[in-house]
Amino acid sequence: MKTLILTLGLALAAQPVWAAEITADVLDDIPRADVLVLGEVHDNAEHHINQARAVFSLTPRAVVWEQLSAEAAMRVPDDLGDAAAVARALGWAESGWPDFALYYPIFVAARDARHYGAEVPRDLARRSVSEGALAVMPEGPGLARALPDAEQAAREAEQMAAHCNAMPESVLPGMVQAQRLRDAYLAQEVLRALEEVGPPVAVITGSGHARTDWGLPAVLADAAPGVSVLSVGQMEGAAPENAPYDLWLVTEALEREDPCSAFR
């Protein structure tokens, strides 16, 4: 395993195109990068434990959260000893995200890191669907790039599959725009953190935003090509062919109610 870690570290330093499935113990000595993007399936507790392991290993100066607004991130208390008190300070119960107990180990693992919130305001997310992401985020990184037809089609197909193949095709382009806006908000806060406190920066986000082909790493490659980025995706059951991450882990699938039953 030490040989694998050394190989991954050398590969990262050279910044080639590379990819590897790993086991969770690699997270305890995670390869170094300016930005470590840690993907998740939001309600999977094992994924959050894995993120906490990687954050503890990295000792980041900053953590950027998809789950926190900029205002909420400023309310992270210095004393993280009481999980319930931290959740109350963040207004987590009203956030719509899964139980705070899943995310609490990451806050503890981050220790003295500064926290940044990259949640897109709901009104802007709605406007991005109808007006486009660029219209609601002037000067946002990574939004000016026109999507090639093949990428647009692939992203629309992914959105359709994620919504049980039950969405009208007419809304899919707007859903892609909203996804791009979320990537841009993450990138904006990563760049702010790098400027204010410096690397390394850890990012806690869904595995869709951790994709190297069109997620946050791709936006950062356009906006700040000199910044080194390591993307770690997490998925359940089995990895797809050509998984779009630098590193990835596969965990057992959780038993859940069928999310598509409401559409039948």
GIPE-V810371 format. One record per run of one state. SS is the DSSP state (a for helix, b for strand, c for the rest). FROM is the first residue (numbers start at 1). LEN is the number of residues. Records with the same first field share a line. If there is no record, write none. Layout:
BEGIN
SS = FROM-LEN  FROM-LEN
END
This chain:
BEGIN
c = 1-1  15-5  22-2  30-5  39-6  59-3  66-4  74-9  91-1  95-5  111-3  118-4  132-1  137-12  163-6  197-4  205-11  224-5  237-10  252-9  264-1
a = 2-13  24-6  45-14  70-4  83-8  92-3  100-11  122-10  133-4  149-14  169-28  216-8  261-3
b = 20-2  35-4  62-4  114-4  201-4  229-8  247-5
END
